[in-house]
Amino acid sequence: MAPASYNYNVIRPNFTIMKLPIISTAAVTLTALASTVQADLKLASVDVNLVYTKYYKRFETEEHLRTAMTEIRTEVEKRQAEISKLMQEFETMRAQHDPSRSDKENAELRKKLEAKRAEILAKQEELKQYVDTRQKAFQELYSRDIQILFADVQKCIKDEAARAGYDLVIDSSAINGATRTKVFPHVNVSYDITPQMIQKINADAPAGFDADAELRKAGINLPQQ
């Protein structure tokens, strides 16, 4: 009996520069916000999703992740090719079976077929274990790197709030998880400090870095603000 043909899909990363993650930030309710405004607090708003999107380290991180994924994909394809070659050898050997040959010759052939079949099954199991292990490691790497990026964005906003004396900074990109609608349907543009935050978080970017150019290169068209 021929070994089953396995077709392992190459791991596809959850990350992609083509699809920006939806940021769901815990925010105060509109009712609570209305009550705080009465206290003459100093307010600001920032599109956290946009700051993250244009953060120069995001592009570096995603390039690093793409490289890691390419290495995994290359190794998987290499192992799949080895298995395909072994299966072709198995079929070639099986075609040599001939009832007219002696029992001894056919017995030797069956023995070789069983050995080849065992080799194929072992290679298939090794591939499965490799995919499972690398998938888990990649997801951990992805989660860690994305958390670092968001921590940078959070710190940048908090530092600016402390410097400018803002009592409350709301995330204008916050989405209601249940309805998929914006938590804050309207925020006066005079409160918006998003451009300043993008400039600040990219203060250490490599010379010539242009977030909009990088996004265009990736085929990403951001909605008009």
GROMACS elastic network, one bead per residue, 0.5 to 0.9 nm:
[ bonds ]
;  ai    aj funct       b0    kb
    1   117     6  0.86566   500
    2     5     6  0.87343   500
    2    87     6  0.82002   500
    2    90     6  0.76903   500
    2    91     6  0.77738   500
    2    94     6  0.89066   500
    2   113     6  0.89823   500
    2   117     6  0.71413   500
    3    87     6  0.77264   500
    3    90     6  0.89206   500
    3   117     6  0.61789   500
    3   118     6  0.86086   500
    3   120     6  0.71909   500
    3   121     6  0.69798   500
    4   121     6  0.84461   500
    5    83     6  0.88512   500
    5    84     6  0.83207   500
    5    87     6  0.82505   500
    5   124     6  0.89376   500
    6    80     6  0.85110   500
    6    83     6  0.88887   500
    6   124     6  0.72397   500
    7    80     6  0.79006   500
    8    11     6  0.86600   500
    8    76     6  0.81825   500
    8    80     6  0.79634   500
    8   127     6  0.82874   500
    8   128     6  0.76938   500
    8   131     6  0.82472   500
    9    12     6  0.82988   500
    9    76     6  0.87902   500
   10    72     6  0.79684   500
   10    73     6  0.56595   500
   10    74     6  0.89444   500
   10    76     6  0.67204   500
   10    77     6  0.78354   500
   10   131     6  0.79783   500
   11    69     6  0.76418   500
   11    72     6  0.78133   500
   11    73     6  0.70136   500
   11    76     6  0.89696   500
   11   131     6  0.73915   500
   11   134     6  0.85716   500
   11   135     6  0.65564   500
   12    15     6  0.85889   500
   12    69     6  0.77308   500
   12    73     6  0.88784   500
   12   135     6  0.87963   500
   13    16     6  0.72044   500
   13    65     6  0.83694   500
   13    66     6  0.82849   500
   13    69     6  0.72156   500
   13   135     6  0.86116   500
   13   138     6  0.78781   500
   13   139     6  0.77201   500
   13   142     6  0.83821   500
   14   139     6  0.79419   500
   14   142     6  0.81705   500
   15    18     6  0.87373   500
   15    19     6  0.78437   500
   15    20     6  0.84699   500
   15    21     6  0.81693   500
   15    62     6  0.75431   500
   15    65     6  0.82408   500
   15    66     6  0.89054   500
   15   142     6  0.74289   500
   16    19     6  0.56004   500
   16    20     6  0.72718   500
   16    21     6  0.86853   500
   16    62     6  0.72919   500
   16    66     6  0.85529   500
   17    20     6  0.64702   500
   17    53     6  0.89494   500
   17    58     6  0.88881   500
   17    59     6  0.78132   500
   17    62     6  0.69353   500
   17   215     6  0.83353   500
   17   218     6  0.70224   500
   17   220     6  0.81143   500
   18   215     6  0.86660   500
   18   218     6  0.66037   500
   18   219     6  0.70614   500
   18   220     6  0.61568   500
   19   220     6  0.80817   500
   20    23     6  0.89508   500
   20    49     6  0.82317   500
   20    53     6  0.70864   500
   21    49     6  0.78620   500
   21    53     6  0.87668   500
   22    49     6  0.72702   500
   22   173     6  0.87021   500
   22   174     6  0.86067   500
   22   175     6  0.78922   500
   23    48     6  0.75984   500
   23    49     6  0.59759   500
   23   173     6  0.71726   500
   23   174     6  0.63932   500
   23   175     6  0.70918   500
   24    27     6  0.89762   500
   24   173     6  0.79103   500
   24   174     6  0.52141   500
   24   175     6  0.53117   500
   24   176     6  0.72459   500
   24   177     6  0.71647   500
   25    48     6  0.87636   500
   25   171     6  0.70031   500
   25   173     6  0.82211   500
   25   174     6  0.53066   500
   25   175     6  0.72722   500
   25   176     6  0.88530   500
   26   171     6  0.87640   500
   26   174     6  0.76565   500
   27    30     6  0.89985   500
   27   170     6  0.70218   500
   27   171     6  0.74136   500
   27   174     6  0.74714   500
   27   183     6  0.77668   500
   28    31     6  0.81131   500
   28    32     6  0.61770   500
   28    33     6  0.63731   500
   28   170     6  0.83295   500
   28   183     6  0.89395   500
   29    32     6  0.52479   500
   29    33     6  0.61920   500
   29    34     6  0.86375   500
   29   183     6  0.78453   500
   29   184     6  0.87854   500
   30    34     6  0.60682   500
   30    35     6  0.87086   500
   30   183     6  0.79937   500
   30   184     6  0.74026   500
   31    34     6  0.51603   500
   31    35     6  0.65359   500
   31    36     6  0.89390   500
   32    35     6  0.52389   500
   32    36     6  0.64586   500
   32    37     6  0.88801   500
   33    36     6  0.51734   500
   33    37     6  0.63154   500
   33    38     6  0.89581   500
   34    37     6  0.53159   500
   34    38     6  0.68498   500
   35    38     6  0.54894   500
   35    39     6  0.73344   500
   36    39     6  0.53664   500
   36    40     6  0.73915   500
   36    41     6  0.67625   500
   37    40     6  0.54362   500
   37    41     6  0.58543   500
   37    42     6  0.83419   500
   37    43     6  0.82298   500
   38    41     6  0.76117   500
   40    43     6  0.88244   500
   41   166     6  0.77065   500
   41   167     6  0.58479   500
   41   168     6  0.73855   500
   42   165     6  0.72311   500
   42   166     6  0.50095   500
   42   167     6  0.52246   500
   42   168     6  0.66512   500
   42   169     6  0.87549   500
   43   166     6  0.56523   500
   43   167     6  0.60820   500
   43   168     6  0.50685   500
   43   169     6  0.59093   500
   43   170     6  0.79326   500
   43   191     6  0.65850   500
   44   161     6  0.83435   500
   44   166     6  0.66778   500
   44   167     6  0.83429   500
   44   168     6  0.64550   500
   44   170     6  0.64865   500
   44   171     6  0.89629   500
   44   190     6  0.83069   500
   44   192     6  0.59394   500
   44   193     6  0.65883   500
   45   168     6  0.83259   500
   45   169     6  0.52550   500
   45   171     6  0.58766   500
   45   172     6  0.59687   500
   45   187     6  0.74417   500
   45   188     6  0.86467   500
   45   189     6  0.84382   500
   45   190     6  0.88892   500
   45   191     6  0.54318   500
   45   193     6  0.60972   500
   45   194     6  0.73164   500
   46    49     6  0.87219   500
   46    50     6  0.85221   500
   46    51     6  0.80715   500
   46   157     6  0.82725   500
   46   169     6  0.70698   500
   46   170     6  0.63688   500
   46   171     6  0.52119   500
   46   172     6  0.56456   500
   46   173     6  0.76783   500
   46   191     6  0.82292   500
   46   192     6  0.56681   500
   46   193     6  0.55177   500
   46   195     6  0.85254   500
   46   197     6  0.78025   500
   47    50     6  0.53829   500
   47    51     6  0.63858   500
   47    52     6  0.87576   500
   47   170     6  0.84658   500
   47   171     6  0.55863   500
   47   173     6  0.50245   500
   47   174     6  0.80867   500
   47   192     6  0.80676   500
   47   193     6  0.83080   500
   47   194     6  0.57540   500
   48    51     6  0.51194   500
   48    52     6  0.61596   500
   48    53     6  0.84647   500
   48   153     6  0.75481   500
   48   154     6  0.83931   500
   48   157     6  0.88258   500
   48   171     6  0.58999   500
   48   172     6  0.72833   500
   48   173     6  0.62467   500
   48   174     6  0.80495   500
   48   194     6  0.77254   500
   49    52     6  0.52053   500
   49    53     6  0.60302   500
   49    54     6  0.87488   500
   49   171     6  0.85270   500
   49   172     6  0.87814   500
   49   173     6  0.61422   500
   49   174     6  0.83377   500
   50    54     6  0.61977   500
   50    55     6  0.84684   500
   50   173     6  0.80495   500
   50   194     6  0.77386   500
   50   198     6  0.80609   500
   50   222     6  0.88789   500
   51    54     6  0.53721   500
   51    55     6  0.60427   500
   51   153     6  0.71261   500
   51   194     6  0.67763   500
   51   195     6  0.81721   500
   51   197     6  0.66613   500
   51   198     6  0.52513   500
   51   201     6  0.79473   500
   52    55     6  0.51106   500
   52    56     6  0.86738   500
   52    58     6  0.72250   500
   52   149     6  0.74840   500
   52   150     6  0.70090   500
   52   152     6  0.89902   500
   52   153     6  0.64853   500
   52   198     6  0.82381   500
   53    56     6  0.84322   500
   53    58     6  0.71202   500
   53    59     6  0.86400   500
   53   211     6  0.83839   500
   53   215     6  0.87780   500
   54    57     6  0.86905   500
   54    58     6  0.74913   500
   54    59     6  0.82994   500
   54   198     6  0.67223   500
   54   201     6  0.89757   500
   54   202     6  0.82566   500
   54   210     6  0.87275   500
   54   211     6  0.52676   500
   54   212     6  0.74864   500
   54   214     6  0.88129   500
   54   215     6  0.81990   500
   55    58     6  0.54854   500
   55    59     6  0.73737   500
   55   149     6  0.82962   500
   55   153     6  0.81640   500
   55   198     6  0.68849   500
   55   201     6  0.65153   500
   55   202     6  0.61576   500
   55   205     6  0.86854   500
   55   211     6  0.74162   500
   56    59     6  0.55707   500
   56    60     6  0.67692   500
   56    61     6  0.88887   500
   56   201     6  0.81319   500
   56   202     6  0.61109   500
   56   204     6  0.87724   500
   56   205     6  0.60904   500
   56   206     6  0.83375   500
   56   209     6  0.74946   500
   56   210     6  0.84479   500
   56   211     6  0.68745   500
   57    61     6  0.59488   500
   57    62     6  0.84646   500
   57   149     6  0.72792   500
   57   202     6  0.83878   500
   57   205     6  0.78776   500
   58    61     6  0.50515   500
   58    62     6  0.60746   500
   58    63     6  0.84902   500
   58   146     6  0.81638   500
   58   149     6  0.67636   500
   59    62     6  0.52335   500
   59    63     6  0.61386   500
   59    64     6  0.86268   500
   59   211     6  0.87890   500
   59   214     6  0.80925   500
   60    63     6  0.51718   500
   60    64     6  0.62720   500
   60    65     6  0.87093   500
   61    64     6  0.50582   500
   61    65     6  0.62027   500
   61    66     6  0.86111   500
   61   142     6  0.89679   500
   61   145     6  0.70368   500
   61   146     6  0.82108   500
   61   149     6  0.86137   500
   62    66     6  0.60199   500
   62    67     6  0.85106   500
   62   142     6  0.89049   500
   63    66     6  0.50322   500
   63    67     6  0.62119   500
   63    68     6  0.86797   500
   64    67     6  0.51494   500
   64    68     6  0.63312   500
   64    69     6  0.86997   500
   65    68     6  0.50564   500
   65    69     6  0.61455   500
   65    70     6  0.85706   500
   65   138     6  0.82700   500
   65   141     6  0.82465   500
   65   142     6  0.72108   500
   66    69     6  0.50056   500
   66    70     6  0.60629   500
   66    71     6  0.86415   500
   67    70     6  0.50705   500
   67    71     6  0.63380   500
   67    72     6  0.87700   500
   68    71     6  0.52331   500
   68    72     6  0.64356   500
   68    73     6  0.87499   500
   68   138     6  0.79776   500
   69    72     6  0.50707   500
   69    73     6  0.60903   500
   69    74     6  0.85355   500
   69   138     6  0.78449   500
   70    73     6  0.50215   500
   70    74     6  0.60322   500
   70    75     6  0.85942   500
   71    74     6  0.51585   500
   71    75     6  0.62901   500
   71    76     6  0.86712   500
   72    75     6  0.52167   500
   72    76     6  0.61822   500
   72    77     6  0.86433   500
   72   131     6  0.83157   500
   72   134     6  0.73047   500
   72   135     6  0.88964   500
   73    76     6  0.50886   500
   73    77     6  0.61214   500
   73    78     6  0.85287   500
   74    77     6  0.52157   500
   74    78     6  0.61494   500
   74    79     6  0.87257   500
   75    78     6  0.50185   500
   75    79     6  0.62566   500
   75    80     6  0.85827   500
   76    79     6  0.51775   500
   76    80     6  0.60952   500
   76    81     6  0.85925   500
   76   127     6  0.72235   500
   76   130     6  0.81888   500
   76   131     6  0.74824   500
   77    81     6  0.61229   500
   77    82     6  0.86648   500
   78    81     6  0.51803   500
   78    82     6  0.64180   500
   78    83     6  0.88653   500
   79    82     6  0.50384   500
   79    83     6  0.63251   500
   79    84     6  0.86585   500
   79   123     6  0.79396   500
   79   124     6  0.86323   500
   79   127     6  0.67580   500
   80    83     6  0.51263   500
   80    84     6  0.61817   500
   80    85     6  0.86687   500
   80   123     6  0.89545   500
   80   124     6  0.83435   500
   80   127     6  0.78295   500
   81    84     6  0.50274   500
   81    85     6  0.62067   500
   81    86     6  0.86793   500
   82    85     6  0.51559   500
   82    86     6  0.63237   500
   82    87     6  0.87267   500
   82   123     6  0.83588   500
   83    86     6  0.50690   500
   83    87     6  0.61904   500
   83    88     6  0.86389   500
   83   120     6  0.62745   500
   83   121     6  0.89288   500
   83   123     6  0.66131   500
   83   124     6  0.70961   500
   84    87     6  0.50791   500
   84    88     6  0.62229   500
   84    89     6  0.86629   500
   84   120     6  0.89033   500
   85    88     6  0.51084   500
   85    89     6  0.62799   500
   85    90     6  0.86430   500
   86    89     6  0.50143   500
   86    90     6  0.61738   500
   86    91     6  0.87580   500
   86   116     6  0.74156   500
   86   117     6  0.85782   500
   86   119     6  0.80855   500
   86   120     6  0.63920   500
   87    91     6  0.62706   500
   87    92     6  0.85901   500
   87   116     6  0.83078   500
   87   117     6  0.80978   500
   87   120     6  0.69888   500
   88    91     6  0.51382   500
   88    92     6  0.61645   500
   88    93     6  0.85999   500
   89    92     6  0.50374   500
   89    93     6  0.61339   500
   89    94     6  0.85452   500
   89   116     6  0.81549   500
   90    93     6  0.51865   500
   90    94     6  0.61306   500
   90    95     6  0.86632   500
   90   112     6  0.89728   500
   90   113     6  0.64763   500
   90   116     6  0.62974   500
   90   117     6  0.71090   500
   90   120     6  0.88715   500
   91    94     6  0.50089   500
   91    95     6  0.61746   500
   91    96     6  0.88736   500
   91   113     6  0.89786   500
   92    95     6  0.52358   500
   92    96     6  0.68503   500
   93    96     6  0.53334   500
   93    97     6  0.75405   500
   93   109     6  0.75483   500
   93   112     6  0.81739   500
   93   113     6  0.69164   500
   94    97     6  0.57176   500
   94   109     6  0.78679   500
   94   110     6  0.82259   500
   94   113     6  0.69407   500
   95    98     6  0.80730   500
   96   106     6  0.89506   500
   96   109     6  0.80445   500
   97   100     6  0.88643   500
   97   101     6  0.79457   500
   97   105     6  0.89877   500
   97   106     6  0.65301   500
   97   109     6  0.72683   500
   97   110     6  0.85240   500
   98   101     6  0.55208   500
   98   102     6  0.87182   500
   98   106     6  0.74325   500
   99   102     6  0.76651   500
   99   103     6  0.83172   500
   99   106     6  0.78675   500
  100   103     6  0.88164   500
  101   104     6  0.82106   500
  101   105     6  0.63583   500
  101   106     6  0.66398   500
  102   105     6  0.52237   500
  102   106     6  0.63582   500
  102   107     6  0.85440   500
  103   106     6  0.51488   500
  103   107     6  0.59384   500
  103   108     6  0.85444   500
  104   107     6  0.50502   500
  104   108     6  0.62073   500
  104   109     6  0.86119   500
  105   108     6  0.51670   500
  105   109     6  0.62546   500
  105   110     6  0.87488   500
  106   110     6  0.61442   500
  106   111     6  0.85511   500
  107   110     6  0.50887   500
  107   111     6  0.62296   500
  107   112     6  0.87196   500
  108   111     6  0.50486   500
  108   112     6  0.63219   500
  108   113     6  0.86754   500
  109   112     6  0.50867   500
  109   113     6  0.61609   500
  109   114     6  0.86590   500
  110   114     6  0.61506   500
  110   115     6  0.85966   500
  111   114     6  0.52054   500
  111   115     6  0.63102   500
  111   116     6  0.86967   500
  112   115     6  0.50723   500
  112   116     6  0.61531   500
  112   117     6  0.85148   500
  113   116     6  0.50554   500
  113   117     6  0.59791   500
  113   118     6  0.85133   500
  114   118     6  0.61054   500
  114   119     6  0.85756   500
  115   118     6  0.51395   500
  115   119     6  0.62474   500
  115   120     6  0.87494   500
  116   119     6  0.50053   500
  116   120     6  0.62634   500
  116   121     6  0.87209   500
  117   120     6  0.51191   500
  117   121     6  0.62667   500
  117   122     6  0.86153   500
  118   121     6  0.51594   500
  118   122     6  0.61406   500
  118   123     6  0.86490   500
  119   122     6  0.51382   500
  119   123     6  0.62458   500
  119   124     6  0.86576   500
  120   123     6  0.51125   500
  120   124     6  0.61503   500
  120   125     6  0.86372   500
  121   124     6  0.50240   500
  121   125     6  0.61780   500
  121   126     6  0.85897   500
  122   125     6  0.51458   500
  122   126     6  0.61820   500
  122   127     6  0.86538   500
  123   126     6  0.50012   500
  123   127     6  0.61687   500
  123   128     6  0.86415   500
  124   127     6  0.51032   500
  124   128     6  0.62472   500
  124   129     6  0.87098   500
  125   128     6  0.50541   500
  125   129     6  0.62160   500
  125   130     6  0.85338   500
  126   129     6  0.51882   500
  126   130     6  0.60870   500
  126   131     6  0.86556   500
  127   131     6  0.61406   500
  127   132     6  0.85733   500
  128   131     6  0.52149   500
  128   132     6  0.61779   500
  128   133     6  0.85767   500
  129   132     6  0.51217   500
  129   133     6  0.60184   500
  129   134     6  0.84627   500
  130   133     6  0.52064   500
  130   134     6  0.59805   500
  130   135     6  0.83101   500
  131   134     6  0.52693   500
  131   135     6  0.58376   500
  131   136     6  0.85021   500
  132   135     6  0.52345   500
  132   136     6  0.62892   500
  132   137     6  0.87020   500
  133   136     6  0.53401   500
  133   137     6  0.62369   500
  133   138     6  0.86053   500
  134   138     6  0.59010   500
  134   139     6  0.84855   500
  135   138     6  0.51295   500
  135   139     6  0.61769   500
  135   140     6  0.86398   500
  136   139     6  0.52503   500
  136   140     6  0.63004   500
  136   141     6  0.86873   500
  137   140     6  0.51743   500
  137   141     6  0.62014   500
  137   142     6  0.86120   500
  138   142     6  0.60154   500
  138   143     6  0.85374   500
  139   143     6  0.60675   500
  139   144     6  0.85026   500
  140   143     6  0.51959   500
  140   144     6  0.61116   500
  140   145     6  0.85801   500
  141   144     6  0.52061   500
  141   145     6  0.61177   500
  141   146     6  0.85724   500
  142   145     6  0.52859   500
  142   146     6  0.61143   500
  142   147     6  0.85140   500
  143   146     6  0.53011   500
  143   147     6  0.60917   500
  143   148     6  0.86560   500
  144   147     6  0.52158   500
  144   148     6  0.63237   500
  144   149     6  0.88606   500
  145   148     6  0.51231   500
  145   149     6  0.64111   500
  145   150     6  0.88569   500
  146   149     6  0.50749   500
  146   150     6  0.62987   500
  146   151     6  0.85452   500
  147   150     6  0.52004   500
  147   151     6  0.60520   500
  147   152     6  0.86339   500
  148   151     6  0.50395   500
  148   152     6  0.63154   500
  148   153     6  0.88156   500
  149   152     6  0.51541   500
  149   153     6  0.64489   500
  149   154     6  0.87342   500
  150   154     6  0.60394   500
  150   155     6  0.84884   500
  151   154     6  0.50267   500
  151   155     6  0.60760   500
  151   156     6  0.85130   500
  152   155     6  0.51676   500
  152   156     6  0.61195   500
  152   157     6  0.87111   500
  152   201     6  0.79591   500
  153   156     6  0.51299   500
  153   157     6  0.63440   500
  153   158     6  0.86695   500
  153   197     6  0.85134   500
  153   201     6  0.71338   500
  154   157     6  0.52914   500
  154   158     6  0.61546   500
  154   159     6  0.85622   500
  155   158     6  0.50260   500
  155   159     6  0.59169   500
  155   160     6  0.84499   500
  156   159     6  0.52536   500
  156   160     6  0.62724   500
  156   161     6  0.86579   500
  156   197     6  0.71051   500
  156   200     6  0.74179   500
  156   201     6  0.63438   500
  157   160     6  0.51502   500
  157   161     6  0.61132   500
  157   162     6  0.86543   500
  157   169     6  0.82322   500
  157   197     6  0.67821   500
  157   201     6  0.88942   500
  158   162     6  0.61818   500
  158   163     6  0.85561   500
  158   169     6  0.85649   500
  159   162     6  0.51500   500
  159   163     6  0.61223   500
  159   164     6  0.85969   500
  160   164     6  0.59397   500
  160   165     6  0.81035   500
  160   166     6  0.82067   500
  160   197     6  0.79643   500
  160   200     6  0.89198   500
  161   164     6  0.52873   500
  161   165     6  0.56014   500
  161   167     6  0.74272   500
  161   168     6  0.79111   500
  161   169     6  0.72411   500
  162   165     6  0.51220   500
  162   166     6  0.65590   500
  162   167     6  0.85047   500
  163   166     6  0.80233   500
  166   169     6  0.67497   500
  170   173     6  0.88313   500
  170   174     6  0.84401   500
  170   184     6  0.87375   500
  171   174     6  0.54681   500
  171   183     6  0.87899   500
  171   184     6  0.83734   500
  172   175     6  0.86789   500
  172   182     6  0.77785   500
  172   183     6  0.76734   500
  172   184     6  0.62495   500
  172   185     6  0.83559   500
  172   186     6  0.82931   500
  172   187     6  0.71327   500
  172   192     6  0.85854   500
  173   182     6  0.67885   500
  173   183     6  0.78776   500
  173   184     6  0.80187   500
  174   181     6  0.85779   500
  174   182     6  0.59189   500
  174   183     6  0.56540   500
  174   184     6  0.73714   500
  175   178     6  0.87453   500
  175   179     6  0.82308   500
  175   180     6  0.57523   500
  175   181     6  0.55470   500
  175   183     6  0.54397   500
  175   184     6  0.83724   500
  176   179     6  0.56655   500
  176   180     6  0.50765   500
  176   181     6  0.53568   500
  176   182     6  0.59041   500
  176   183     6  0.55167   500
  177   180     6  0.53630   500
  177   181     6  0.77724   500
  178   181     6  0.81595   500
  179   182     6  0.85663   500
  180   183     6  0.88529   500
  181   184     6  0.86393   500
  181   185     6  0.79664   500
  182   185     6  0.54610   500
  182   186     6  0.87024   500
  183   186     6  0.89890   500
  184   187     6  0.66754   500
  186   189     6  0.89764   500
  187   190     6  0.84225   500
  187   191     6  0.72999   500
  187   192     6  0.79149   500
  188   191     6  0.58147   500
  188   192     6  0.73050   500
  189   192     6  0.51473   500
  189   193     6  0.87047   500
  190   193     6  0.83161   500
  192   195     6  0.78731   500
  192   196     6  0.88554   500
  193   196     6  0.53762   500
  193   197     6  0.62838   500
  193   198     6  0.88256   500
  194   197     6  0.50364   500
  194   198     6  0.61954   500
  194   199     6  0.86203   500
  195   198     6  0.51668   500
  195   199     6  0.62327   500
  195   200     6  0.85576   500
  196   199     6  0.50992   500
  196   200     6  0.60019   500
  196   201     6  0.85841   500
  197   201     6  0.59802   500
  197   202     6  0.83942   500
  198   201     6  0.53868   500
  198   202     6  0.61918   500
  198   203     6  0.86074   500
  199   202     6  0.53024   500
  199   203     6  0.61473   500
  200   203     6  0.51228   500
  200   204     6  0.84756   500
  201   204     6  0.74892   500
  201   205     6  0.83357   500
  202   205     6  0.50343   500
  202   206     6  0.87093   500
  202   209     6  0.86414   500
  203   206     6  0.88613   500
  204   207     6  0.85980   500
  205   208     6  0.82133   500
  205   209     6  0.63280   500
  206   209     6  0.56898   500
  209   213     6  0.83374   500
  209   214     6  0.82032   500
  210   213     6  0.52778   500
  210   214     6  0.62922   500
  210   215     6  0.87391   500
  211   214     6  0.50676   500
  211   215     6  0.61822   500
  211   216     6  0.86280   500
  212   215     6  0.50856   500
  212   216     6  0.61722   500
  212   217     6  0.85707   500
  213   216     6  0.50802   500
  213   217     6  0.61179   500
  213   218     6  0.86712   500
  214   217     6  0.50251   500
  214   218     6  0.63501   500
  214   219     6  0.87495   500
  214   220     6  0.87328   500
  215   218     6  0.50635   500
  215   219     6  0.62806   500
  215   220     6  0.51434   500
  215   221     6  0.71998   500
  215   222     6  0.84016   500
  216   220     6  0.54871   500
  216   221     6  0.67416   500
  217   220     6  0.75611   500
  218   221     6  0.89925   500
  221   224     6  0.89250   500
  222   225     6  0.85048   500
